[in-house]
Amino acid sequence: MTLHKGQTNLRKMRLFDTENIHSGEDRDEYEKDYARLIQSPSFRRLQGKSQVFGAGSGDYYRTRLTHSIEVSQIAREVARRLGKQYELLSRREHPGLMLDPEVVEVAALAHDLGHPPFGHKGEEVLNDLLMEEFGLKYEGNAQNYRILMFLEKRAGSDSGLDLSASVLLGINKYPYNLDEPGRLKGVYHMEWEGIRYLRDLWGMPEGCATLEAQLMDLCDDIAYSTHDLEDGIRAGKIPMSRTLFEDERIVAALIQEIKDDPGNHSMNWEQIDLPSMVRTVLSGYLEQWEQIYVDCGGEPSRARREMKARWVRKFANQVGIIDDPAKGWKKVTFIRDGAQDIELLRTMEILKKLAWVTLIKDFRVQRLHKRSEVMIRRLWGSFKEYETGKLIIPPDWHESFEQHKGRWQWERLVADYLSGMTDAYAEKVYAEFFASRSGSIYERD
């Protein structure tokens, strides 16, 4: 059966903006979502947040902003193709079993808003600080919802951006309450109440993400496994030579990263000869590069772009939808001959780990991480005590805390403030506190 009008509206409903305050009626709801998102300060600040290399390392390398735009482009195109390919989607029989390209695009653009300055290292440090001192968690996906549902402000609302239910659930790749014991990914309790309300209204099975959230997540992985490698090759961190690709230390490091990643259990690595597959993928990747390099006339820039384009196309063209009997739901994944293509999923994971061990583990990047850890810890120490912190935090943040202090703690506000900083702004505030400087304070902004 198809959705009746009331069920269709479940996808476009908004948790708080029941009267569309200050919102024109001449646009589709998802167009409003798109406008609200890209006009928000949090979205703009992504241009100053690290992807792999520190923001400002060079005008070639990706930031969180360019990464998010690229993910959204891949996701929208794949959603459009799947909409033509799968009759299931045209039936629109369940709000969580639909793929609107516009929804997936906005969800992809918003998926990284919760990342703090200095990439994954910033996330790790903030979580350590909150857990060590207050038993609270910090996690990028959960912070996304703090921003979208509370911290961002738009005209006429004090409840974030008031995005549609489809977009909010399209970002929710980890549909859990993060504050439950043992959860590593999810949504903070305060925002989970709203997300759970929407999920219950939609009749979403427990622990299952919408098709749109699954597609956004997979396209994020596609981007990581192709674009980060392109940046690494351009930076000279991944020399395209047999010296690197046949180095047993690289092979061993890749294997260890795969084994240590708790998110990898579903790929059943124990069923295959992992060292053999890692070597095969690395060898094939290098051989493909060597051929493309020749085809591009020995021009490395063209070869990099062509290599990236071929892998994005290879991954994107294999995305499909299958039954997930374990969950009684549908699954967005790589498909071959009507079944999940586990080999291609493993290949993508190996390429993601190649970027990780060659880029993130590089000693210069590690030095950057150490420097960023020192900065975040010292900034945290400056703000964490309410009586002193309230004097040096911007007034609007203090006012917001006074307004909502019955619902959340000062230390959560400090984490919100620090996580919203760009790399450059975090360094600026750090310098104001700890560097020896002269001159007027009014010259520093």
PyMOL commands that set and color helices and strands:
alter all, ss='L'
color gray80, all
select helices_A, chain A and resi 5-12+29-38+41-48+64-85+87-91+101-110+119-134+140-151+165-171+189-202+211-234+242-245+248-260+262-267+269-271+274-295+300-317+342-360+363-383+386-392+395-404+410-419+423-434+441-443
alter helices_A, ss='H'
color red, helices_A
select strands_A, chain A and resi 319-324+329-336+339-340
alter strands_A, ss='S'
color yellow, strands_A
deselect
rebuild
show_as cartoon
